[in-house]
Amino acid sequence: MHQSANPANPTPPTLEKKLALLQKLRDELGSGDTIRRLFFGDLEPIALQPGGAGTVVHLYNKANDVTIAYCATYDVFLAARPGRVTEFDPAEIK
């Protein structure tokens, strides 16, 4: 049984589906909760960058080799890119 078939656990089973869900929630207040749910216990802060509503935190997920840009001020997902990214294009995280 796939995880998505279990209503008690709506977490998408693949990285592509997780990132697609985050893209739908981009710039929505509280979307940081979804980041934490999808990548529970496996996010490492690797960089800070000006943007968003102040400073954007770059969170690296080693298991999936993806970096997520996150605005901690408003708990908002901003962007994601494959690999270990220490600087996003400023247009991506404004």
Secondary structure as the mmCIF struct_conf table of DSSP 4:
data_model
#
loop_
_struct_conf.conf_type_id
_struct_conf.id
_struct_conf.beg_label_comp_id
_struct_conf.beg_label_asym_id
_struct_conf.beg_label_seq_id
_struct_conf.end_label_comp_id
_struct_conf.end_label_asym_id
_struct_conf.end_label_seq_id
HELX_RH_3T_P HELX_RH_3T_P1 GLN A 3 ALA A 5
TURN_TY1_P TURN_TY1_P1 PRO A 7 ALA A 8
BEND BEND1 PRO A 13 THR A 14
HELX_RH_AL_P HELX_RH_AL_P1 LEU A 15 LYS A 24
TURN_TY1_P TURN_TY1_P2 LEU A 25 ASP A 27
TURN_TY1_P TURN_TY1_P3 LEU A 29 GLY A 30
HELX_RH_AL_P HELX_RH_AL_P2 SER A 31 LEU A 38
TURN_TY1_P TURN_TY1_P4 PHE A 39 GLY A 41
STRN STRN1 GLU A 44 GLY A 51
TURN_TY1_P TURN_TY1_P5 GLY A 52 ALA A 53
STRN STRN2 GLY A 54 ASN A 61
TURN_TY1_P TURN_TY1_P6 LYS A 62 ASP A 65
STRN STRN3 VAL A 66 CYS A 71
TURN_TY1_P TURN_TY1_P7 ALA A 72 ASP A 75
STRN STRN4 VAL A 76 PRO A 82
BEND BEND2 GLY A 83 GLY A 83
BEND BEND3 THR A 86 THR A 86
TURN_TY1_P TURN_TY1_P8 PRO A 90 ILE A 93
#
